[in-house]
Amino acid sequence: MRSTPTRFLSRINSHLSASSSKMKLLYPTSLKLDVSQIEGFPSVTLHPYDVKAPIPEEHVDAEVLVTWTNSSDNLKDAVNRLTKLRWIQSLAAGPNDVLSAGFDTSKVAVTTGSGLHDRTVAEHALGLLLNAARRFYEMRDFQLQGKWPGHLGGPQPDRPSDRFTTLRDARVLIWGFGNIAKTLTPSLVQLGSQVRGVARRQGVRDGIEVYSEDKLAELLPQTDALVMILPGDPSTKHALNAERLKLLPKHAWVVNVGRGTSIDEDALYDALVEERIGGAALDVFETEPLPEPSKLWKAPNLILSPHAAGGRPQGAEQLIVENLRKFLAGQQLKNLI
């Protein structure tokens, strides 16, 4: 059972009051952090650690652990040996690795890196949309064959209703309307797209109408491009299933930069092969790396991206400092799960 923020705050306050020694924070060497931005807390010492190796014996008394691309063995080791751990700051937007490692989240606060990947993922999603609309992937295929794709050049119909060829006037539906969606939307709007969102709660966010998920049956048939940015949890598993794929127009494209588990890949493959949708551009998959026997490799009109949308947290130092300040003051942490 996970603790409420109030229970965490009382536990942190009592712990800090009882402790007279300096608190130890471990930060990962798996990315380049400007440690000078994190220094300056008199009661905290900072120590680097290897995210692929066991925690060094001299650091098993650490109370704060910053994680990024940690191996499962490293996290399991931390579960067993970091007995004084009070807080984990993940730099991932969705810290599934931390949550599945076995930490007692009633005693250890876990905060996410939500916000650190907004720009990079939004940029990647925009690139996949443009690739789909302008068919760069097909041009590249012809280039490798030494052939001129004449059907993709020269005079073309302007914004045909039966094809996804441009973002101008395209009806883009973003499913999972959080920070990344808010970052992506202005670029889409500037290019002329008609953007709507879907989330657990309806409302207007940054000028965009966001609908609840029970409206999907009405929204999907009116969609030229579906952008999925859903988190990976049991409630989103195979959210885009065979039934919902059938609701999309025949020319619609599906872009996924959220979590691979949110799409039923077998149902998607069938929809592509049977030409029931225009295509798909996937950056995430149910199993990663995508296994060699996967049918998706040869699926028509499918763009594969190797989970490359994020992978480069921006502003990690500022988030660590903000939360460290809150932690020491016994205040609620930002992005607390």
N, C-alpha and C positions, 0 to 999 in steps of 0.2 A: 504494500500500500504506500502511495506517495504522500509525503507530508504537504500540508498547506503552507503557503508563504508565511503565515503568522507563526506556525510551529517552527519553521526553519529560522525565523528571525529570533525567536526566544532562545532557541538552541545555540545559535551563533553568538548572541549577546552573552549568555551564561558562559559559553566556552571562552570567549575573548576576555571576559572579566577574570576568569580563573587562571588564565595563562599569562605568565610573566616573561616567557622566552619569546624569541622571534619566530614568526610564522614562516614556514618554508613553502615556496611556490615553485613547481616544476614546469618549465616551458619546453616545447618540442623543438628539435633541431631539423624537423622535416620541412620547415619553411624559414625564410629569412625574416626574423623579427628585429625591429629596432629596439633592442632591450633598453637603450637609454631613455626611451619614452615611458618605460614601465618602472624604472628605478625611481627612488626618491621617497619610498614609504619606509620610515625608520623601523617599523616593526616587522618588515617583510624582507626575506632574503630570496634571491632569484637563482635558480639552478637549471642548466640545460640537461636534457635527457634524450636518449635514443628511443624513438617510438617503435622500433623493431626488436629491441632487446629487453631483457628483464630490468626492472627498476634497480639501480645500484643500491647496495645494502645501506650506504650512508644516507640515502634519501627516503627510506621507507617511513620516516616520520613526517613526510610532507602532508600538509593540510589542504593544499590547492594544487590541482592538476589541470594544465591546459593541454588539450588534445587536438591533433590534426594528423590524419592518415595513420593512426596507430594500428599495429597488427592486432589480431584477436588474441594472440598469445601474450602480448604486452599488456593488454587491458585485463585479461584474466589474472595475470601476475599482479597487477595493481589491485584488483579486487581482493586478492588473498593476502597481500603484504602491506598495503597502505592502510593500516588500521586506524590512523588518525585523520584520514581524509574527510574533509567536510564539504568540499565544493569542487565540481568539475566544470571548467569552461571549455566546451567544445567549440571549435572554429567552423564546424560544418553546420549548414542550415538545418539539416535533419540528422541528429546524432544517433542514428540507428545502431551504430557499432558500440557506442557507449551504453545505450539502453539495453542491448542484448548481451552485454558482457557479464551481468550479474551483480552490479552494484546495488546496494540497499538504498533505494531512492527515498526511503523514509528517514534516512540519516545523512545522506549525501545529496546536496543540491546539485542539479544538473542544469546548466544554461547553454543555450544554442548560439550558433554564429549567424542567426537570422539577421539579414541586412548586409552581411559582408560579401555576399555573392550577387546582389541585386543587379548591378550593372553588367557584370560579365555574363550572367545567364540571360538577361534581357537582350544583350547584344547578340548572343548565340541564337536565341529564338528568332530574332529579327533576320539573322543570316539564313536560317533554315527556311523561313517563310519566303524570303526573296529567291532562294535557290529553287524552291518548289514552284513559285509563280513564273519565274523566268527560265526555268528548266536548265540551269547551269550544269546540273549533273548529267543531263542527256548530251549536252554539248561536249562535255569532257569525254563521255563514252565514244562519241564519234571522232573526237580528236585522237584518242588512243588507237582508233582503227584507221587513221589517216583518211577519214572521209569528211566531206563537207555536208553539215546538217541543214540543207537548204530549206527544209520545211519549218525550221525554227527562226529563219531570218527573212528579210524582205518584207513586203507588205503583209500586215497581220490585222485581223479584226480587232476593234477597240472594245475592250471589256465585254467579251462575249458572256452571255448568261449561263452557258453550259460548260464553262471551263474556268479554272483559277489561273489567271495569267497576269494579274497585277494586284497590288495592295490598294490602289485607288478604287474607292467604292466597294471594296471587298468587305463582306460581313464576317468579322473576326470575333469568335467567341472564346474568351479566356476562362478556363475551368480551373479554379484555384486562384482567387483574386486577392493575393496578398501583396507583399512589398515588391516582389519581382514583377508582378503584373502592373503595379503602379508605375514602375520604372519603364517597362516596355510600352505602355499605352501612349505616352506622348509622341513617340516616334511613329507609331502606327497612325495616330490621328493626323500628324503632320503630313504623312504620305496619303492621306485621304481615306483611311479605313473607317468603317463603322464598327466601333468596338462595344461589345457588351461582356459582362462578366457573370460567372456563376460561383457561388460560395455557400457555406452553410447558412449564412444569414444574409437576407436581402437588404438593399439600401443603395444609396448613391455614394460612391467613393471616388474622390478626385474628379467629379463631374461625369463619371461613368455609371450607367445603370447596372447594378449587380443583382441577379436573381437568385432565388434559392434553388436547390437541386431538384425540387419537385417540378420545376418548370422546364427541365431538360427536354422532355418529350415535345414541347412546343418550340424550343429554341434550336435544337439540332437540325431540323429540316430547313431552317432559315440560315444555315451556316455555310460559308465558303471555306473557312479555315478554322479548325478547332485547335487551340493551343492549350495543352494540359500542363499544369504546374502544381499537381497535387502532391501532398506529403505521402510518405510510405508508411501506412499503418493499416491494421485490419479493416478499418472502415472504408478504405479506398481501394482495396484489392479488387482487380478486374472491374473497376468502376466503368470503364469503357468496354462493354461486353458485346456479344453478337447482337443482342436486341437493340442496343443503342447505336451500334454501327449501322444497322439497317435504317435508322432514322435520318442519317446524313444524306445529303444530295449526292448523286453519282459523281459529281466533279469535285467534291470536298476533299480537302487535305487534313491530315491529323499530324500535329507536331507535339512531341512530348519531351519536355525538359524538366519534368518533376521527378517521379520515381517509376521505374519500369514495371513494378507490380500493379500499377493502376490500369494497365491495358491487358486484356486477354490476347496474348500474342497469336494463339491459334486462330481465334476469331478474326483478328486483324489480317493475318496471312490469307485466310479464305476470302475476305473482302477485297484484298488486293488482286489475287489471282482471278477472281470472278468479276473484276472491274466494277465492283459495287461502290467504290470510292475512288477519288482521283489519285491519291497517293498518301504516303506517310513519311515523316522525317523524325527519326528517333535518336535521342541522345542517351537514353537510359533503357535498360532491359531487365527482365526478371532474373536472368543469370548473367553476371559479368565477370570476366570478358564473355562476349557472346560465343557459345560453343561452336566449334567448326561444323558439327552436323546440323546446326539450326537451319530451318527452312527459310528464315528471314534473309539470309545472305543472297539468295537468288530471287527473292520476291520482286515482281515488277513495280516500278515507280516507288521504290523505297530508298530513302537516303539514310545511311547509317553513320552515326557519329559516336566515337568511343568515350562516352561520358566526359565530354570535353567542355561543356558549357560553364561549369564552375572551376574548381581546382586551383583558384588563386584568390584567397581571401583578401579583401581590400579594407583597410582600417581596423585590422585585428588589434593593434596596440591600443587604440582609443577605446575599444570595447573592453579589453582586459583591464585597463586603468579605471574606466567608469565602474565596472562591476567590482573591482578590488576595493575601490573607495567605498562603495555601498556595503560590501561584505564586512569591511572593518568597522563601519558605522552601524552595522546591524540593520541595514535597510533592505527593502526588497530588491532582489537582483533583476537586472534586465534580461529578458528572454528566458525566464525561469520556466522550466517544464513542470 
